[in-house]
Every structure is written in C-alpha cells, then in structure tokens.
Amino acid sequence: MRGPVAPPQVPLSTSRADTFRDLVLDSVERLERHWPQLADIEFLVMEVPPPVPGETVPLGGSVPADKDDPARVVVYRRPVEIRSKSRDERALLVHEVVVEQVAELLGLSPESVDPRYGQD
C-alpha cells in the first residue's frame, strides 16, 4: 500500500522550505505589531543569493521601493540553514536577518527596530 506517510495537516509532511518560510513570516508578524509600515514591504525567501566573486555569502538582502515595485526583503534559506544547528537557533538567526534588513530599509539601527536584537 502506497500513500503519504502522514496527512498534510501533520507537521511531518511540511517541507524544510515551508518550515523556513513560516519562520520568516513569524518574524515579520512579530515586528509588524510595532511597525505597521512593514505591510508595504514584500518579504521573500530564496534558496541562495546570486554569486558575487570575492564577497562573503549574505544571509539576506533588501531592495528599496521604486515607482513600480514595493520595497523587498529577501532571506536566503540555504546560507541560514548552514549557519544554524537547531530549529531554535535557525529561528533566532532568521529574526536577526529580517531585523537587519528592515532596519536598513527604514534607515534605523537594528536595536531600534527590535530592542531585543542581539540579546538572544
């Protein structure tokens, strides 16, 4: 008999990419309570950043809004996963990356975007 190992609503059937996306969304929701203007920013997850010779691999990036496109924050899944050992550590790193990129877009320090930045 063949079929799914678990029903779709059970966490076992959630892919690593879906789990990672949920970590990013949780982080954004946490920040939106204090920064409602984040609703205008598009948050994306990409597997890996484009290669840039001679530079370190970034964990995330941001692009300011222009006349045609909203501002964007990108979190790169594979580099974050490689640098974290557990789900909790991954969640903290994702949140730090999101805070850093939001701070860059808003022209603020990460500590003013999230006062707990860097303390966990």
C-alpha positions as a Markdown table, in Angstrom:
| # | Residue | x | y | z |
|---|---|---|---|---|
| 1 | Met | 0.0 | 0.0 | 0.0 |
| 2 | Arg | 1.4 | 3.4 | -1.0 |
| 3 | Gly | 0.4 | 6.8 | 0.1 |
| 4 | Pro | 1.5 | 9.7 | 2.2 |
| 5 | Val | 3.3 | 8.9 | 5.4 |
| 6 | Ala | 1.2 | 11.5 | 7.3 |
| 7 | Pro | -1.8 | 13.6 | 6.5 |
| 8 | Pro | -1.0 | 17.1 | 5.1 |
| 9 | Gln | -2.0 | 18.9 | 8.3 |
| 10 | Val | 0.6 | 17.0 | 10.4 |
| 11 | Pro | 4.0 | 18.8 | 10.7 |
| 12 | Leu | 5.8 | 15.7 | 9.5 |
| 13 | Ser | 4.6 | 16.5 | 5.9 |
| 14 | Thr | 5.9 | 20.1 | 6.0 |
| 15 | Ser | 8.9 | 20.6 | 3.8 |
| 16 | Arg | 12.1 | 22.4 | 5.0 |
| 17 | Ala | 11.3 | 25.2 | 2.7 |
| 18 | Asp | 7.8 | 25.6 | 4.1 |
| 19 | Thr | 9.1 | 25.5 | 7.7 |
| 20 | Phe | 11.7 | 28.1 | 6.8 |
| 21 | Arg | 9.1 | 30.4 | 5.2 |
| 22 | Asp | 7.0 | 30.1 | 8.4 |
| 23 | Leu | 10.0 | 31.3 | 10.4 |
| 24 | Val | 10.3 | 34.3 | 8.2 |
| 25 | Leu | 6.5 | 35.1 | 8.5 |
| 26 | Asp | 6.6 | 34.7 | 12.3 |
| 27 | Ser | 9.4 | 37.2 | 12.5 |
| 28 | Val | 7.6 | 39.6 | 10.2 |
| 29 | Glu | 4.4 | 39.3 | 12.3 |
| 30 | Arg | 6.4 | 39.9 | 15.4 |
| 31 | Leu | 7.8 | 43.2 | 14.0 |
| 32 | Glu | 4.5 | 44.4 | 12.4 |
| 33 | Arg | 3.0 | 44.9 | 15.8 |
| 34 | His | 5.4 | 47.8 | 16.3 |
| 35 | Trp | 6.0 | 48.8 | 12.7 |
| 36 | Pro | 2.7 | 48.8 | 10.7 |
| 37 | Gln | 4.5 | 50.2 | 7.7 |
| 38 | Leu | 6.0 | 46.7 | 7.2 |
| 39 | Ala | 2.8 | 45.8 | 5.5 |
| 40 | Asp | 4.1 | 47.7 | 2.4 |
| 41 | Ile | 7.3 | 45.6 | 2.3 |
| 42 | Glu | 7.4 | 42.4 | 0.3 |
| 43 | Phe | 9.2 | 39.6 | 2.2 |
| 44 | Leu | 10.7 | 36.8 | 0.1 |
| 45 | Val | 12.6 | 33.6 | 0.7 |
| 46 | Met | 15.2 | 32.5 | -1.9 |
| 47 | Glu | 17.3 | 29.4 | -1.8 |
| 48 | Val | 20.7 | 31.0 | -2.4 |
| 49 | Pro | 21.9 | 34.5 | -3.2 |
| 50 | Pro | 23.3 | 35.3 | -6.7 |
| 51 | Pro | 27.1 | 34.7 | -6.7 |
| 52 | Val | 29.4 | 37.7 | -6.2 |
| 53 | Pro | 33.0 | 36.8 | -6.6 |
| 54 | Gly | 35.3 | 37.8 | -3.7 |
| 55 | Glu | 32.5 | 38.5 | -1.2 |
| 56 | Thr | 31.1 | 36.6 | 1.7 |
| 57 | Val | 27.7 | 34.8 | 1.2 |
| 58 | Pro | 24.9 | 37.1 | 2.5 |
| 59 | Leu | 22.1 | 35.8 | 4.7 |
| 60 | Gly | 19.7 | 38.3 | 3.4 |
| 61 | Gly | 19.3 | 41.5 | 1.4 |
| 62 | Ser | 16.9 | 44.4 | 0.8 |
| 63 | Val | 15.8 | 46.5 | -2.1 |
| 64 | Pro | 14.2 | 49.9 | -1.6 |
| 65 | Ala | 10.9 | 50.7 | -3.2 |
| 66 | Asp | 10.8 | 52.4 | -6.6 |
| 67 | Lys | 8.0 | 53.8 | -8.7 |
| 68 | Asp | 6.9 | 50.3 | -10.0 |
| 69 | Asp | 7.8 | 47.9 | -7.2 |
| 70 | Pro | 7.4 | 47.8 | -3.4 |
| 71 | Ala | 10.4 | 47.5 | -1.1 |
| 72 | Arg | 11.6 | 44.0 | -0.7 |
| 73 | Val | 13.4 | 42.0 | 2.0 |
| 74 | Val | 15.0 | 38.7 | 0.9 |
| 75 | Val | 16.2 | 35.9 | 3.3 |
| 76 | Tyr | 18.4 | 33.3 | 1.8 |
| 77 | Arg | 17.4 | 29.9 | 3.1 |
| 78 | Arg | 20.4 | 27.7 | 2.5 |
| 79 | Pro | 23.1 | 30.1 | 3.9 |
| 80 | Val | 20.9 | 30.5 | 7.1 |
| 81 | Glu | 20.4 | 26.7 | 7.4 |
| 82 | Ile | 24.1 | 26.1 | 7.1 |
| 83 | Arg | 24.9 | 28.5 | 9.9 |
| 84 | Ser | 22.3 | 27.2 | 12.3 |
| 85 | Lys | 22.3 | 23.8 | 14.1 |
| 86 | Ser | 18.8 | 23.6 | 15.5 |
| 87 | Arg | 15.3 | 25.0 | 14.8 |
| 88 | Asp | 15.6 | 27.4 | 17.7 |
| 89 | Glu | 18.9 | 28.7 | 16.5 |
| 90 | Arg | 17.6 | 29.0 | 13.0 |
| 91 | Ala | 14.5 | 31.0 | 14.2 |
| 92 | Leu | 16.8 | 33.4 | 16.0 |
| 93 | Leu | 19.1 | 33.8 | 13.0 |
| 94 | Val | 16.1 | 34.4 | 10.7 |
| 95 | His | 14.8 | 37.0 | 13.0 |
| 96 | Glu | 18.1 | 38.8 | 13.2 |
| 97 | Val | 18.4 | 38.8 | 9.4 |
| 98 | Val | 14.8 | 40.2 | 9.0 |
| 99 | Val | 15.5 | 42.9 | 11.6 |
| 100 | Glu | 18.8 | 43.9 | 10.0 |
| 101 | Gln | 17.2 | 44.2 | 6.5 |
| 102 | Val | 14.1 | 46.1 | 7.8 |
| 103 | Ala | 16.4 | 48.5 | 9.7 |
| 104 | Glu | 18.4 | 49.1 | 6.5 |
| 105 | Leu | 15.2 | 49.9 | 4.6 |
| 106 | Leu | 13.9 | 52.2 | 7.3 |
| 107 | Gly | 17.3 | 53.9 | 7.9 |
| 108 | Leu | 17.4 | 52.9 | 11.5 |
| 109 | Ser | 19.6 | 50.8 | 13.7 |
| 110 | Pro | 18.6 | 47.1 | 14.3 |
| 111 | Glu | 18.2 | 47.8 | 18.0 |
| 112 | Ser | 15.6 | 50.5 | 17.4 |
| 113 | Val | 13.6 | 48.1 | 15.1 |
| 114 | Asp | 13.7 | 45.4 | 17.8 |
| 115 | Pro | 15.1 | 46.3 | 21.2 |
| 116 | Arg | 15.9 | 42.6 | 21.9 |
| 117 | Tyr | 18.2 | 42.4 | 18.7 |
| 118 | Gly | 21.4 | 40.6 | 19.5 |
| 119 | Gln | 20.4 | 39.7 | 23.1 |
| 120 | Asp | 19.1 | 36.2 | 22.5 |
